Amino acid sequence: MSKEIDYGNLMHDAMRGLIKTVLSDIAENGLPGTHHFFITFDTSHPDAELADWLSDRYPEEMTVVIQHWFSNLDVGDDRFAITLNFGDAPEPLIIPYDAIKTFVDPSVEFGLRFESAEGEGDDPIDLLPINIDAVKEPEDEPEVEKTDADVVSLDSFRK
């Protein structure tokens, strides 16, 4: 038995299980309401499968959107497969859960970001909150009324 509990990896496994559960429900019942997902994944992961032209265009990472047009969502134990539309061309993808870098559902301001330590290989060590506003569509951002308040929101300075 090890001398320490590896909470970082346990948390990552649990969060990947959450993604699997959500995708399984979507595969069975479709997307409810306004839910949609932005999923960024490592395209160089050895078990990721995507068309050559996509891996050439996105050699390190790629963000896909699961919203209006998708088909063939097949959720497995360690990966999911999906067909997405790229410029009216359907392309199948296989995305391993451990290749996922971010998973965001901006409709409910939920997001996960998986990171690994520099020099520690690919072992995940931290689960970090994600700035949901950074991935929202521009039309979703509310107008901010300017006041004479002393508190300044740093979000107004972010691009």
DRENMARVEX-298007 format. One line per 10 residues: number of its first residue (from 0); their letters; for each residue x, y, z of C-alpha. Coordinates in nm, 3 decimals, padded with zeros to 5 digits. Example, Ala and Ser with C-alpha at 12.3 -4.5 7.8 and 13.67 -1.06 7.14 Angstrom:
0	AS	01.230,-00.450,00.780  01.367,-00.106,00.714
This chain:
0	MSKEIDYGNL	00.000,00.000,00.000  00.127,00.350,-00.084  00.206,00.602,00.187  -00.028,00.867,00.046  -00.371,00.879,-00.110  -00.351,01.019,-00.463  -00.649,01.256,-00.441  -00.558,01.432,-00.767  -00.587,01.118,-00.977  -00.893,00.998,-00.785
10	MHDAMRGLIK	-01.065,01.332,-00.853  -00.975,01.318,-01.221  -01.115,00.964,-01.248  -01.437,01.078,-01.079  -01.473,01.378,-01.311  -01.409,01.164,-01.618  -01.680,00.933,-01.485  -01.910,01.235,-01.465  -01.837,01.317,-01.832  -01.907,00.954,-01.926
20	TVLSDIAENG	-02.239,00.959,-01.737  -02.348,01.286,-01.901  -02.255,01.165,-02.250  -02.430,00.831,-02.191  -02.749,01.016,-02.102  -02.715,01.238,-02.412  -02.661,00.930,-02.632  -02.981,00.776,-02.496  -03.206,01.081,-02.460  -03.053,01.367,-02.662
30	LPGTHHFFIT	-02.948,01.710,-02.536  -03.202,01.860,-02.295  -03.296,02.228,-02.313  -03.011,02.460,-02.406  -02.732,02.230,-02.287  -02.431,02.202,-02.517  -02.066,02.116,-02.466  -01.726,02.251,-02.561  -01.472,01.970,-02.528  -01.103,02.039,-02.579
40	FDTSHPDAEL	-00.887,01.732,-02.622  -00.529,01.632,-02.699  -00.525,01.537,-03.068  -00.182,01.376,-03.028  -00.310,01.127,-02.768  -00.219,00.777,-02.896  -00.579,00.653,-02.872  -00.747,00.962,-03.025  -00.875,00.900,-03.376  -00.959,01.178,-03.620
50	ADWLSDRYPE	-00.925,01.246,-03.990  -00.574,01.325,-04.114  -00.677,01.672,-04.229  -00.805,01.750,-03.877  -00.492,01.622,-03.703  -00.280,01.821,-03.952  -00.481,02.134,-03.879  -00.489,02.072,-03.502  -00.164,01.888,-03.418  -00.182,01.950,-03.041
60	EMTVVIQHWF	-00.538,02.013,-02.930  -00.882,02.074,-03.071  -01.211,02.200,-02.930  -01.530,02.039,-03.054  -01.885,02.155,-02.992  -02.164,01.909,-02.925  -02.482,02.102,-02.985  -02.704,02.108,-03.294  -02.549,01.859,-03.533  -02.397,01.536,-03.411
70	SNLDVGDDRF	-02.465,01.169,-03.465  -02.343,00.821,-03.379  -02.259,00.912,-03.018  -02.122,00.589,-02.873  -02.004,00.604,-02.512  -01.749,00.346,-02.402  -01.564,00.277,-02.078  -01.247,00.468,-02.171  -01.351,00.677,-02.473  -01.645,00.807,-02.672
80	AITLNFGDAP	-01.703,00.814,-03.045  -01.906,01.079,-03.224  -01.964,01.208,-03.575  -01.954,01.588,-03.605  -02.013,01.825,-03.894  -01.709,02.016,-04.023  -01.818,02.250,-04.303  -02.100,02.019,-04.416  -01.865,01.720,-04.405  -01.943,01.459,-04.138
90	EPLIIPYDAI	-01.629,01.332,-03.965  -01.610,01.054,-03.707  -01.394,01.114,-03.399  -01.283,00.887,-03.116  -01.190,01.080,-02.803  -01.042,00.900,-02.500  -01.158,01.047,-02.169  -00.797,01.086,-02.056  -00.727,01.301,-02.366  -00.987,01.557,-02.253
100	KTFVDPSVEF	-00.833,01.884,-02.135  -01.155,02.081,-02.077  -01.524,02.000,-02.063  -01.762,02.297,-02.051  -02.139,02.332,-02.056  -02.184,02.711,-02.082  -02.563,02.686,-02.058  -02.530,02.615,-01.686  -02.183,02.766,-01.628  -02.023,02.429,-01.556
110	GLRFESAEGE	-01.666,02.352,-01.653  -01.378,02.120,-01.579  -01.013,02.161,-01.671  -00.766,01.874,-01.638  -00.398,01.956,-01.600  -00.080,01.762,-01.543  00.237,01.871,-01.369  00.535,01.983,-01.572  00.800,01.714,-01.569  00.567,01.461,-01.412
120	GDDPIDLLPI	00.467,01.279,-01.729  00.099,01.259,-01.812  -00.024,01.197,-01.458  -00.303,01.443,-01.374  -00.246,01.624,-01.047  -00.495,01.904,-01.025  -00.856,01.979,-01.105  -00.897,02.349,-01.168  -01.201,02.571,-01.208  -01.247,02.713,-01.556
130	NIDAVKEPED	-01.352,03.064,-01.655  -01.691,02.986,-01.807  -01.729,03.339,-01.946  -01.424,03.280,-02.166  -01.608,03.011,-02.364  -01.955,03.164,-02.384  -02.082,03.285,-02.715  -02.061,03.667,-02.742  -02.438,03.712,-02.762  -02.473,03.543,-02.420
140	EPEVEKTDAD	-02.271,03.809,-02.240  -02.490,04.065,-02.060  -02.435,04.437,-02.090  -02.262,04.572,-01.779  -02.396,04.898,-01.644  -02.119,05.135,-01.532  -02.156,05.281,-01.183  -01.946,05.486,-00.944  -01.875,05.182,-00.726  -01.531,05.126,-00.575
150	VVSLDSFRK	-01.525,04.757,-00.673  -01.382,04.680,-01.018  -01.451,04.348,-01.188  -01.138,04.205,-01.349  -01.357,04.020,-01.601  -01.414,04.349,-01.786  -01.040,04.363,-01.866  -01.010,04.008,-01.997  -01.015,03.935,-02.367
